[in-house]
Amino acid sequence: MKKIFSIIIVLLFTLPSCKEQPNNVKIINQLPDIFPDYINVTIPSGIAPLNFNVKDAEKVYTQITGADGFTIYSNDNYANFDIDEWHKITNKNHGGKITISVTAKQNGEWKKYNDFDIFISKDSLNDYGLTYRLIPPGYQTFSHIGIYQRNIHTFEQEAIVDGTAIQGECMNCHVPNRTNPDQFQLHIRGKNSATLIQQNGKRKLLQTATDSTIANCMYAYWHPTGKYIAYSLNLIHQTFFEDSTKHIEVYDNASDALVLDLENNKLILFDKLMTKDFESYPVFSADGKTIFYCSSKPYVNEGKLEKMRYSLIKTSFDAEKGKIGNEFDTIINAEKKEKSITHPRPSYDGKFLMFCQADYSVFPIHHKESDLYLLDLTNNTIRPLKEANSNEAETFHNFSSNSRWFIFNSRRLDKTNNLLYLSHIDEEGNCTKPILLPQKNPKLFYSNNFYSYNVPDFTSKKVDLDIRAFANEIYTSKRIQVETRRN
């Protein structure tokens, strides 16, 4: 027994020395070719480690140094940092920067590349993490679809609800109230359809289809008080193409906007938001006094998909009376601009409204030209977010609780899958070079990933949903049928 114990002690002390150290190093006067491209990015302190791979590297020796000289190291097949050490060095350099030195063994030769910096923003990201839907590239089954949450400070991901718990049903439109999952909603589609509303630990399942409306409630956005949710009702259609450059177009055959009164389980119907035009994507302003929404002329009924362009419109909302105003202000006129404006998302500090702009369509996720734009609500100026946009589709974005960070979808990596990117935005609306969502071994993870990340959002803390109880309820007839009230 003593002999075995002695062998264990020897191994414990000799294993670290087995790590191959750089020797006969050749100096290369260029930056390393790393994946993901984290060179000179801006990040929040305490985020998950920005591990990276070096092209054609057999071994990677990495050193990170902070302003006070505190240093951490990685010696592995890729830059693989200890989470606690990474958190320590980024927290110590909050508002400053860290310097990364990379020495890689390539084709049997050690090469030292130029150092680069990673900037640590003074603006923290105190939210717990992200929620998103993972969806495979197929249309035949819902069994692999799920709503997941990810701890942004580690690599931990877990299902909120997925196809193993609720089989044969589609799920999406998961929305917390201003990142607070104490007020959370999501939809289940299919023969057991329902809208889940969870507030302060209490669940209720709503049946939102009525004789007075065209469909179930769909795209959702909470009122800051938690008393209302703005919804659009969408009759969605998909068209597939033989053209290899364009695979699918998702559009509405009809759509309306309305508001759900959560205290009374009533849909408030507004004649001016339920017209022959197509109203979609209603959202409340940060103070809850305004509804922004998108609206298009019904050109789809004439078979003219390419003319389906959505304007950005706003009107007032009275939370005491549950009524909208009589005046409607067209912020961006799609007919004049010849562009389609969708998915408006206001920052929670009330300063900005971010939206997607594409040539046409209500669903820009399949439009390569879709970019993110920013409306400054203090002076009504609009600009493209050139720092964040790429030559592929950028879509479905949301702000962090402090409005200083935003997450969004992009197809820029492989032109196929929608992946998540994080960027900082300051009080003037300037944003930084986006970072691909960190993973433990990025090259291995993303080369093996066949899922798209859909409709990401921040959560200030972990979503607490009793999956088993929720799944059992879905397969019962337990539903609250909403009523309607017309204003």
C-alpha positions as CSV (number, residue, x, y, z in Angstrom):
1,M,0.0,0.0,0.0
2,K,2.9,2.3,0.8
3,K,4.5,1.5,-2.5
4,I,1.3,2.5,-4.4
5,F,1.0,5.8,-2.4
6,S,4.7,6.6,-3.2
7,I,4.0,6.1,-6.9
8,I,1.0,8.5,-6.8
9,I,3.1,11.2,-5.1
10,V,5.9,10.8,-7.7
11,L,3.3,11.1,-10.5
12,L,1.8,14.2,-9.0
13,F,5.1,16.0,-8.9
14,T,6.3,14.8,-12.3
15,L,3.2,15.2,-14.5
16,P,3.5,19.0,-14.8
17,S,7.0,18.7,-16.0
18,C,5.7,16.5,-18.9
19,K,4.3,19.7,-20.5
20,E,6.6,20.5,-23.4
21,Q,8.3,23.9,-23.0
22,P,9.3,26.1,-26.0
23,N,12.9,25.9,-27.1
24,N,15.0,27.2,-30.0
25,V,12.2,29.7,-30.5
26,K,12.0,31.6,-33.9
27,I,10.6,35.1,-33.7
28,I,7.8,35.8,-36.2
29,N,7.0,39.4,-36.8
30,Q,3.3,39.0,-37.3
31,L,0.2,38.4,-35.2
32,P,-0.8,34.7,-34.7
33,D,-3.6,33.2,-36.8
34,I,-6.0,32.3,-34.1
35,F,-9.6,31.0,-33.9
36,P,-11.8,32.7,-32.9
37,D,-10.4,36.1,-33.8
38,Y,-10.1,37.6,-30.3
39,I,-7.3,40.0,-31.2
40,N,-7.9,43.5,-29.7
41,V,-11.5,42.8,-28.7
42,T,-13.3,44.3,-25.7
43,I,-14.8,42.0,-23.2
44,P,-16.4,42.3,-19.7
45,S,-14.4,41.1,-16.7
46,G,-15.5,37.7,-15.5
47,I,-16.7,36.4,-18.8
48,A,-15.9,32.8,-19.7
49,P,-12.2,32.4,-20.8
50,L,-11.5,33.4,-24.4
51,N,-9.8,30.1,-25.2
52,F,-8.5,30.0,-28.8
53,N,-6.8,27.7,-31.3
54,V,-3.7,28.6,-33.3
55,K,-3.7,27.5,-37.0
56,D,-1.5,24.4,-37.7
57,A,-0.3,24.3,-34.1
58,E,0.7,21.1,-32.4
59,K,1.4,22.8,-29.1
60,V,0.5,26.3,-27.8
61,Y,2.3,28.1,-25.0
62,T,0.3,31.2,-24.0
63,Q,1.1,33.9,-21.4
64,I,-1.3,36.6,-20.3
65,T,0.0,39.6,-18.4
66,G,-2.0,42.3,-16.6
67,A,-1.0,45.9,-15.9
68,D,0.3,45.0,-12.4
69,G,2.5,42.2,-13.8
70,F,0.1,39.4,-12.6
71,T,0.4,36.6,-15.1
72,I,-1.3,33.4,-16.0
73,Y,-0.2,30.7,-18.4
74,S,-1.6,27.9,-20.6
75,N,0.5,25.1,-22.1
76,D,-1.7,22.8,-24.1
77,N,-2.8,21.9,-27.7
78,Y,-4.6,25.2,-27.7
79,A,-4.9,28.3,-25.5
80,N,-6.8,26.7,-22.6
81,F,-7.0,29.0,-19.5
82,D,-8.0,28.0,-16.0
83,I,-11.4,29.6,-15.3
84,D,-10.5,30.9,-11.8
85,E,-7.2,32.3,-13.0
86,W,-8.9,33.9,-16.0
87,H,-11.5,35.5,-13.8
88,K,-8.9,36.8,-11.5
89,I,-6.8,38.5,-14.2
90,T,-9.7,40.0,-16.0
91,N,-11.2,41.3,-12.7
92,K,-7.8,42.8,-11.6
93,N,-7.7,44.6,-15.0
94,H,-11.3,45.9,-15.0
95,G,-11.3,49.0,-17.2
96,G,-7.8,48.3,-18.5
97,K,-6.3,45.6,-20.7
98,I,-4.4,42.3,-20.7
99,T,-1.6,41.4,-23.1
100,I,-1.4,38.0,-24.7
101,S,1.8,36.4,-25.8
102,V,1.6,33.3,-28.1
103,T,4.3,30.8,-28.8
104,A,3.2,27.9,-31.0
105,K,4.9,24.7,-32.2
106,Q,4.1,24.3,-35.9
107,N,5.7,21.6,-38.1
108,G,8.0,20.7,-35.2
109,E,9.3,24.3,-34.8
110,W,8.5,26.7,-32.0
111,K,7.5,30.2,-33.2
112,K,6.9,33.3,-31.1
113,Y,4.3,35.7,-32.5
114,N,3.7,39.4,-31.9
115,D,1.7,40.1,-28.7
116,F,-1.8,41.4,-28.8
117,D,-4.2,43.0,-26.3
118,I,-7.7,42.2,-25.0
119,F,-9.4,45.2,-23.5
120,I,-11.5,44.8,-20.3
121,S,-14.4,47.2,-20.3
122,K,-15.3,49.4,-17.4
123,D,-18.9,48.3,-18.0
124,S,-19.6,45.0,-16.2
125,L,-21.8,42.2,-17.5
126,N,-23.5,41.2,-14.3
127,D,-26.2,39.0,-15.9
128,Y,-26.0,35.3,-15.3
129,G,-26.1,34.3,-18.9
130,L,-28.0,33.7,-22.1
131,T,-31.1,31.9,-23.3
132,Y,-31.5,30.7,-26.8
133,R,-33.2,28.1,-28.9
134,L,-31.0,25.4,-30.6
135,I,-32.4,24.1,-33.8
136,P,-30.8,21.7,-36.3
137,P,-30.8,22.3,-40.1
138,G,-33.9,20.4,-40.9
139,Y,-37.7,20.8,-41.1
140,Q,-38.9,17.2,-40.6
141,T,-39.0,16.8,-36.8
142,F,-39.0,18.9,-33.6
143,S,-37.3,16.2,-31.5
144,H,-34.0,17.9,-31.4
145,I,-35.3,21.5,-30.8
146,G,-34.8,22.9,-27.3
147,I,-34.6,26.1,-25.3
148,Y,-31.3,26.3,-23.4
149,Q,-29.5,28.6,-21.0
150,R,-25.8,29.2,-20.8
151,N,-23.7,30.7,-18.0
152,I,-21.8,33.5,-19.7
153,H,-19.1,33.3,-17.1
154,T,-18.4,29.6,-17.6
155,F,-19.0,27.0,-20.3
156,E,-22.0,25.5,-18.6
157,Q,-25.1,24.9,-20.7
158,E,-28.3,23.2,-19.7
159,A,-31.8,22.7,-21.2
160,I,-34.7,24.8,-19.9
161,V,-37.0,22.6,-21.9
162,D,-36.2,20.4,-25.0
163,G,-37.6,17.7,-27.2
164,T,-36.8,14.9,-24.8
165,A,-39.2,16.4,-22.3
166,I,-41.9,17.6,-24.7
167,Q,-41.8,15.3,-27.7
168,G,-43.1,16.2,-31.2
169,E,-43.8,19.9,-30.4
170,C,-42.1,23.0,-31.6
171,M,-41.0,25.6,-29.0
172,N,-39.8,29.1,-29.2
173,C,-40.4,32.8,-28.4
174,H,-38.9,32.5,-24.9
175,V,-38.8,36.0,-23.4
176,P,-37.8,37.2,-19.9
177,N,-39.0,40.6,-18.7
178,R,-36.0,43.0,-19.2
179,T,-33.7,39.9,-18.6
180,N,-35.5,39.0,-15.3
181,P,-36.6,35.3,-15.6
182,D,-38.9,35.7,-12.6
183,Q,-41.2,36.8,-15.4
184,F,-40.8,34.5,-18.3
185,Q,-42.9,33.2,-21.2
186,L,-42.5,30.7,-24.0
187,H,-44.7,29.0,-26.6
188,I,-45.3,25.4,-27.4
189,R,-46.6,24.8,-30.9
190,G,-48.4,21.7,-32.2
191,K,-51.4,19.7,-31.1
192,N,-50.6,20.4,-27.5
193,S,-50.0,24.1,-28.1
194,A,-49.9,26.6,-25.2
195,T,-48.4,29.8,-24.0
196,L,-46.5,29.4,-20.7
197,I,-46.5,32.4,-18.4
198,Q,-44.4,32.1,-15.3
199,Q,-44.4,34.9,-12.8
200,N,-42.6,34.7,-9.4
201,G,-42.6,30.9,-9.5
202,K,-46.2,30.5,-10.5
203,R,-47.1,29.0,-13.9
204,K,-50.1,29.2,-16.1
205,L,-50.8,27.8,-19.5
206,L,-52.9,30.0,-21.8
207,Q,-54.8,29.2,-24.9
208,T,-54.5,32.4,-26.9
209,A,-56.4,31.5,-30.1
210,T,-59.9,33.1,-30.1
211,D,-62.7,33.6,-32.5
212,S,-61.7,37.3,-32.8
213,T,-58.1,36.7,-33.7
214,I,-56.3,35.2,-36.7
215,A,-53.8,33.0,-34.8
216,N,-52.2,32.2,-31.4
217,C,-50.0,34.9,-29.9
218,M,-46.4,34.7,-31.2
219,Y,-43.7,37.3,-31.0
220,A,-43.7,38.6,-27.5
221,Y,-42.3,41.6,-25.4
222,W,-43.0,42.3,-21.8
223,H,-44.2,45.6,-20.4
224,P,-41.7,46.8,-17.7
225,T,-44.5,46.6,-15.0
226,G,-45.1,42.9,-15.8
227,K,-48.8,43.6,-16.3
228,Y,-48.8,43.3,-20.0
229,I,-47.2,41.5,-22.9
230,A,-47.2,42.9,-26.4
231,Y,-47.8,40.2,-29.1
232,S,-48.1,39.8,-32.8
233,L,-50.3,37.2,-34.3
234,N,-48.7,35.7,-37.4
235,L,-49.9,33.3,-40.1
236,I,-46.4,32.1,-41.1
237,H,-45.6,30.5,-44.5
238,Q,-42.4,29.0,-45.8
239,T,-41.3,28.8,-49.4
240,F,-38.4,26.7,-50.6
241,F,-36.3,27.4,-53.7
242,E,-34.3,25.3,-56.1
243,D,-31.8,28.1,-56.5
244,S,-28.7,27.1,-54.6
245,T,-28.0,30.7,-53.5
246,K,-31.4,31.0,-51.8
247,H,-33.0,28.1,-49.9
248,I,-36.0,29.4,-48.0
249,E,-38.2,32.5,-47.5
250,V,-40.3,32.8,-44.4
251,Y,-43.1,35.3,-44.6
252,D,-46.6,36.1,-43.2
253,N,-49.9,35.6,-45.0
254,A,-51.4,37.9,-42.4
255,S,-50.4,39.5,-39.0
256,D,-51.8,41.7,-36.3
257,A,-50.5,43.3,-33.1
258,L,-52.2,43.4,-29.7
259,V,-51.6,43.4,-25.9
260,L,-52.3,40.7,-23.4
261,D,-53.6,41.9,-20.0
262,L,-52.0,39.3,-17.7
263,E,-54.0,40.1,-14.6
264,N,-57.3,39.4,-16.4
265,N,-56.1,37.0,-19.0
266,K,-57.6,39.2,-21.7
267,L,-56.3,40.1,-25.2
268,I,-56.8,43.8,-25.8
269,L,-57.6,44.4,-29.4
270,F,-56.8,47.7,-31.1
271,D,-58.5,48.4,-34.4
272,K,-55.4,50.4,-35.6
273,L,-53.1,47.5,-34.9
274,M,-55.3,45.0,-36.6
275,T,-55.7,46.4,-40.1
276,K,-55.5,45.0,-43.6
277,D,-51.8,45.8,-43.4
278,F,-49.4,43.4,-41.7
279,E,-48.4,44.5,-38.1
280,S,-45.6,42.6,-36.4
281,Y,-42.9,42.7,-33.7
282,P,-44.5,45.1,-31.2
283,V,-42.3,46.1,-28.3
284,F,-42.6,48.5,-25.3
285,S,-40.2,51.3,-24.8
286,A,-38.0,51.3,-21.7
287,D,-40.5,53.4,-19.7
288,G,-43.5,51.4,-21.0
289,K,-45.2,54.5,-22.5
290,T,-44.6,53.7,-26.1
291,I,-45.2,50.8,-28.4
292,F,-42.9,50.4,-31.4
293,Y,-44.0,48.0,-34.1
294,C,-43.4,47.1,-37.8
295,S,-46.0,47.3,-40.5
296,S,-46.1,46.4,-44.2
297,K,-48.6,46.7,-47.0
298,P,-50.1,43.3,-47.9
299,Y,-48.2,42.8,-51.1
300,V,-47.8,39.1,-50.4
301,N,-51.5,38.8,-51.4
302,E,-50.5,39.9,-54.9
303,G,-47.6,37.4,-55.0
304,K,-45.0,40.2,-54.6
305,L,-42.7,39.0,-51.8
306,E,-39.9,41.3,-52.8
307,K,-42.2,44.3,-52.1
308,M,-43.0,43.1,-48.5
309,R,-41.1,45.9,-46.7
310,Y,-41.9,46.8,-43.1
311,S,-41.9,50.4,-41.8
312,L,-41.0,51.2,-38.2
313,I,-43.9,52.9,-36.4
314,K,-44.6,54.0,-32.8
315,T,-47.7,55.0,-30.8
316,S,-48.3,55.8,-27.1
317,F,-49.5,53.3,-24.5
318,D,-51.4,54.1,-21.3
319,A,-50.6,51.3,-18.8
320,E,-53.3,52.5,-16.4
321,K,-56.1,52.2,-18.9
322,G,-54.5,49.6,-21.2
323,K,-55.0,51.8,-24.3
324,I,-53.0,53.1,-27.1
325,G,-52.9,56.6,-28.5
326,N,-54.6,58.1,-31.5
327,E,-51.5,59.3,-33.2
328,F,-49.0,57.1,-35.1
329,D,-45.5,58.3,-36.0
330,T,-43.8,56.5,-38.9
331,I,-40.1,56.6,-37.8
332,I,-38.8,54.8,-41.0
333,N,-41.0,54.7,-44.1
334,A,-40.2,51.4,-45.9
335,E,-41.9,52.5,-49.1
336,K,-39.6,55.5,-49.4
337,K,-36.4,53.8,-48.1
338,E,-37.0,50.6,-50.1
339,K,-35.8,48.6,-47.1
340,S,-37.6,46.4,-44.5
341,I,-37.2,47.2,-40.8
342,T,-37.8,44.3,-38.4
343,H,-37.1,43.1,-34.8
344,P,-36.9,46.4,-33.0
345,R,-35.3,46.1,-29.5
346,P,-35.1,49.2,-27.2
347,S,-32.2,49.5,-24.7
348,Y,-33.3,49.4,-21.1
349,D,-31.8,52.8,-20.4
350,G,-34.1,54.4,-22.9
351,K,-31.4,55.7,-25.2
352,F,-31.4,53.4,-28.2
353,L,-33.5,51.2,-30.4
354,M,-31.7,48.5,-32.4
355,F,-33.3,46.9,-35.4
356,C,-32.6,44.7,-38.5
357,Q,-32.6,46.2,-42.0
358,A,-32.9,44.0,-45.1
359,D,-34.0,44.5,-48.7
360,Y,-37.4,43.0,-47.9
361,S,-39.0,40.3,-45.6
362,V,-40.4,40.1,-42.1
363,F,-37.9,37.3,-41.3
364,P,-34.4,38.6,-42.2
365,I,-32.5,35.6,-40.7
366,H,-32.3,34.1,-44.3
367,H,-31.3,37.4,-45.9
368,K,-27.6,37.8,-46.4
369,E,-27.9,41.6,-46.6
370,S,-29.6,41.9,-43.2
371,D,-27.6,44.2,-41.0
372,L,-28.0,45.8,-37.5
373,Y,-28.9,49.5,-37.3
374,L,-29.2,51.8,-34.3
375,L,-31.8,54.5,-33.7
376,D,-30.7,57.1,-31.1
377,L,-33.9,57.9,-29.3
378,T,-32.5,61.2,-27.9
379,N,-32.0,62.8,-31.3
380,N,-33.7,60.4,-33.8
381,T,-30.5,59.8,-35.8
382,I,-29.9,56.4,-37.4
383,R,-26.7,54.6,-38.3
384,P,-25.6,51.1,-39.4
385,L,-23.6,49.3,-36.8
386,K,-20.6,48.8,-39.1
387,E,-18.4,47.6,-36.2
388,A,-20.7,44.6,-35.7
389,N,-22.0,43.9,-39.2
390,S,-20.5,41.5,-41.7
391,N,-21.2,40.3,-45.3
392,E,-23.6,37.7,-43.9
393,A,-26.9,38.0,-42.1
394,E,-27.0,39.7,-38.7
395,T,-30.3,39.3,-36.9
396,F,-32.1,38.7,-33.6
397,H,-30.4,40.9,-31.0
398,N,-31.0,41.8,-27.4
399,F,-29.5,44.1,-24.8
400,S,-28.0,43.2,-21.4
401,S,-29.7,44.5,-18.3
402,N,-27.4,47.5,-18.0
403,S,-27.7,48.2,-21.8
404,R,-23.9,48.2,-22.3
405,W,-23.7,44.8,-24.1
406,F,-25.7,43.2,-26.8
407,I,-25.9,39.7,-28.2
408,F,-26.9,38.9,-31.8
409,N,-27.1,36.1,-34.4
410,S,-24.7,36.0,-37.4
411,R,-23.9,33.6,-40.1
412,R,-20.5,35.0,-40.7
413,L,-18.5,32.0,-39.6
414,D,-19.7,29.4,-42.1
415,K,-22.6,31.2,-43.9
416,T,-25.0,28.4,-42.7
417,N,-25.4,28.3,-39.0
418,N,-26.6,31.3,-36.9
419,L,-24.0,31.7,-34.1
420,L,-23.9,34.1,-31.2
421,Y,-21.7,37.2,-31.0
422,L,-21.3,39.6,-28.1
423,S,-20.4,43.3,-28.4
424,H,-20.0,46.3,-26.1
425,I,-22.0,49.5,-26.8
426,D,-21.2,52.7,-25.0
427,E,-23.5,55.6,-24.0
428,E,-22.9,57.3,-27.3
429,G,-23.9,54.2,-29.3
430,N,-20.4,53.2,-30.4
431,C,-19.8,49.4,-30.4
432,T,-16.8,47.2,-30.4
433,K,-15.5,44.3,-32.5
434,P,-17.8,41.3,-31.7
435,I,-16.6,38.2,-30.1
436,L,-17.8,34.7,-30.9
437,L,-19.5,33.1,-27.9
438,P,-16.5,31.5,-26.0
439,Q,-16.2,27.7,-25.8
440,K,-13.8,25.4,-24.0
441,N,-12.1,24.2,-27.2
442,P,-13.5,26.5,-29.9
443,K,-12.2,24.8,-33.0
444,L,-13.5,21.4,-31.8
445,F,-16.8,22.8,-30.7
446,Y,-17.7,24.8,-33.7
447,S,-16.4,22.3,-36.3
448,N,-18.7,19.7,-34.7
449,N,-21.6,22.0,-34.2
450,F,-24.6,21.5,-36.5
451,Y,-27.1,23.7,-34.6
452,S,-28.2,27.3,-35.1
453,Y,-28.6,29.5,-32.1
454,N,-32.0,31.2,-32.4
455,V,-33.5,34.3,-30.6
456,P,-30.8,34.9,-27.9
457,D,-31.5,37.0,-24.9
458,F,-29.8,37.8,-21.6
459,T,-31.0,36.6,-18.2
460,S,-30.0,38.3,-15.0
461,K,-30.1,35.0,-13.2
462,K,-30.8,31.3,-13.9
463,V,-34.2,30.4,-15.4
464,D,-36.0,28.2,-12.9
465,L,-38.6,26.1,-14.7
466,D,-39.8,22.7,-13.3
467,I,-39.4,20.8,-16.6
468,R,-41.1,17.6,-15.4
469,A,-44.1,19.4,-14.0
470,F,-44.4,21.7,-17.1
471,A,-44.1,18.7,-19.5
472,N,-46.8,16.8,-17.6
473,E,-49.1,19.9,-17.8
474,I,-48.6,20.3,-21.5
475,Y,-50.1,16.8,-22.1
476,T,-53.2,17.6,-20.2
477,S,-56.1,19.8,-21.2
478,K,-55.2,22.3,-18.5
479,R,-55.4,25.7,-20.3
480,I,-56.8,29.1,-19.5
481,Q,-58.8,30.3,-22.4
482,V,-58.1,34.0,-22.9
483,E,-60.9,36.4,-23.5
484,T,-60.8,39.5,-25.7
485,R,-61.6,43.2,-25.1
486,R,-61.7,45.7,-27.9
487,N,-60.4,49.2,-27.6
